Amino acid sequence: ISLGNTETSDEQQPLDLGWLFAVVQRRMGIMMAIALLLGGISGSLVLWKTKKITKLYQGGFQVLVEPITAEGRLSQLLIQSQSANFSADEVNKVGSSVEDSSMVDYTTLLRVLKSPKLLAPLVKKLETQYEDVTYTKLNAQLKINRITYAKDGKEAGTKIIEFTYQDKDSAKIKFVLNTASKYYLEYSRQERLKQTTRGMAYIDSQLPALRM
């Protein structure tokens, strides 16, 4: 057995750039046509989607639900307490913390404002100008939320409720919001009147005993 070194070499053929350029040149027309076709399709899709986008406008108004000052809230609390037969001492105890408390159940209030009992009459008012307004559409487009803010790292509620309405017709938004604001303010006035009337009725019922 004889041992020896055997040298092998892999012959690498150089890349023929001329042939590659020739192939690219022959197919350049097809490549350009495909690129133009794809660009045209992409542009058409963008324009088509742009035309399908519906512009929506939004408007809104805000309503102060409770008195800003503690004195005003305490006076309301006094009227409510009279109709509930609370003593003056009990009212004073509650009034000492009235600044940080709320006299309104906002979760219930928001549900009442969006209830069929209140929205149905509003729909009838809106139908005089826009016949396409329905309860379902108004309930979906009219948003009623309590404005909140951050306090000590937590979310706290204000005494303000915000009404917003969205539609593609800006004139319709203005009419809906103007009508809704007058409607809800009148509802609020009627509720305050009922509350005051109950307080006055309680005072009237106590006058004969006081006169004696």
C-alpha positions in Angstrom: 0.0 0.0 0.0 1.5 3.3 -1.0 0.4 6.6 0.6 0.7 9.9 -1.1 -0.9 13.3 -1.4 -3.7 13.8 -3.9 -4.6 17.3 -4.8 -8.1 18.0 -6.2 -9.4 21.4 -7.3 -13.0 22.4 -8.0 -13.1 24.4 -11.1 -15.5 27.3 -10.7 -16.9 28.8 -13.8 -17.2 32.6 -13.7 -20.7 34.2 -13.8 -21.6 35.4 -17.2 -22.9 38.9 -16.4 -23.5 39.6 -20.0 -26.0 36.8 -20.3 -27.8 38.0 -17.1 -28.1 41.5 -18.4 -29.4 40.2 -21.7 -32.1 38.2 -20.0 -33.2 41.2 -17.9 -33.2 43.4 -20.9 -35.4 41.0 -22.9 -37.9 40.8 -20.0 -37.8 44.4 -19.0 -41.0 45.2 -20.9 -42.9 42.5 -19.1 -41.6 43.5 -15.7 -42.5 47.2 -16.3 -46.0 46.2 -17.4 -46.5 44.1 -14.3 -45.2 46.9 -12.1 -47.6 49.4 -13.7 -50.5 47.0 -13.5 -49.9 46.4 -9.8 -49.5 50.1 -9.1 -52.7 50.9 -10.9 -54.6 48.3 -9.0 -53.2 49.5 -5.7 -54.1 53.1 -6.6 -57.6 52.2 -7.6 -58.2 50.3 -4.3 -57.0 53.3 -2.3 -59.3 55.7 -4.2 -62.2 53.3 -3.8 -61.7 53.0 -0.1 -61.3 56.8 0.2 -64.7 57.3 -1.5 -66.4 54.8 0.8 -65.3 56.6 3.9 -68.2 58.5 5.4 -67.4 61.8 7.1 -69.0 62.1 10.5 -69.5 65.3 12.5 -69.9 65.5 16.3 -71.4 68.1 18.5 -72.3 68.3 22.2 -73.4 70.3 25.2 -72.8 69.9 29.0 -75.3 70.2 31.8 -74.5 71.0 35.5 -76.6 68.5 37.5 -75.8 69.6 41.1 -75.1 73.0 42.7 -71.5 74.0 42.7 -71.4 75.3 46.2 -71.9 73.3 49.4 -74.5 75.8 50.6 -76.7 75.2 47.5 -76.4 71.5 47.9 -77.2 71.7 51.6 -80.4 73.7 50.8 -81.5 70.9 48.4 -80.7 68.3 51.0 -82.8 70.2 53.6 -85.8 70.2 51.3 -85.3 66.4 50.6 -84.9 65.7 54.4 -88.1 67.6 55.2 -90.2 65.4 52.9 -88.4 62.3 54.4 -89.1 63.5 58.0 -85.5 63.9 59.0 -84.6 66.0 62.0 -82.6 69.2 61.8 -79.7 67.5 63.7 -79.6 64.6 61.2 -79.5 67.1 58.3 -76.6 69.0 59.9 -74.7 65.8 60.4 -75.1 64.9 56.8 -74.4 68.5 55.7 -71.0 68.5 57.4 -69.7 66.2 54.7 -71.9 67.5 51.8 -68.9 69.0 50.0 -67.4 65.6 49.2 -70.7 63.7 48.7 -73.1 63.5 45.9 -76.8 63.9 46.1 -77.4 62.2 42.7 -77.1 58.5 41.7 -75.5 59.2 38.4 -75.6 55.6 37.2 -79.4 55.6 37.6 -79.7 59.1 36.2 -77.9 58.2 32.9 -80.2 55.2 32.5 -83.3 57.3 33.0 -82.1 59.9 30.5 -81.7 57.2 27.9 -84.9 55.3 28.8 -87.7 54.9 26.3 -89.9 57.1 28.6 -87.7 60.1 27.9 -86.4 59.3 24.5 -89.7 58.6 22.9 -91.1 62.1 23.3 -87.8 63.5 22.1 -88.0 61.4 19.0 -91.4 62.9 18.2 -90.0 66.4 18.5 -87.1 65.5 16.1 -89.4 63.9 13.6 -91.0 67.2 12.8 -87.8 68.2 11.0 -86.1 64.8 10.2 -88.5 61.9 9.6 -85.6 59.4 9.5 -85.0 59.8 13.2 -86.0 56.7 15.1 -85.7 55.6 18.7 -83.1 53.0 17.8 -80.9 55.5 15.8 -81.2 58.2 18.5 -80.3 55.8 21.2 -77.2 54.7 19.3 -76.1 58.2 18.2 -76.8 60.2 21.3 -74.2 59.6 23.9 -74.8 60.7 27.6 -71.9 60.4 30.0 -70.7 61.8 33.2 -67.5 63.8 33.0 -64.7 62.3 35.1 -61.3 63.4 36.3 -58.3 61.8 38.0 -58.1 62.3 41.8 -55.3 60.7 43.9 -54.7 58.2 41.2 -58.3 57.2 40.9 -61.2 58.2 38.6 -63.7 60.6 40.2 -66.9 62.0 38.8 -67.8 65.6 38.4 -71.3 67.2 38.7 -71.4 67.6 34.9 -73.1 65.4 32.3 -72.1 65.6 28.7 -74.4 65.0 25.7 -72.8 64.2 22.3 -74.4 63.4 19.0 -72.8 62.1 15.8 -74.1 62.3 12.2 -72.9 62.9 8.7 -75.2 66.0 8.5 -73.9 68.9 10.5 -77.2 70.8 10.3 -79.0 67.8 11.7 -76.6 67.6 14.6 -77.3 71.3 15.5 -81.0 70.8 15.4 -80.9 67.5 17.4 -78.7 69.1 20.1 -80.7 72.3 20.4 -83.9 70.3 20.7 -82.4 67.8 23.1 -80.9 70.5 25.3 -84.2 72.4 25.7 -86.1 69.1 26.3 -83.7 67.8 29.0 -83.5 71.2 30.7 -87.3 71.3 30.8 -87.3 67.8 32.3 -84.8 68.9 34.9 -86.9 72.0 35.7 -90.0 69.8 36.2 -88.2 67.4 38.5 -86.9 70.3 40.6 -90.4 71.7 40.8 -91.8 68.4 42.0 -89.1 68.3 44.6 -89.7 71.8 45.8 -93.5 71.2 45.8 -93.0 68.2 48.1 -90.9 70.2 50.5 -93.5 73.0 50.6 -96.3 70.5 51.2 -94.4 69.2 54.2 -93.9 72.7 55.5 -97.6 73.4 55.1 -98.5 70.2 56.9 -96.3 71.3 59.9 -97.6 74.9 60.2 -100.8 74.1 62.1 -98.9 72.3 64.8 -96.4 75.1 65.0 -99.1 77.7 65.4 -100.7 75.7 68.2 
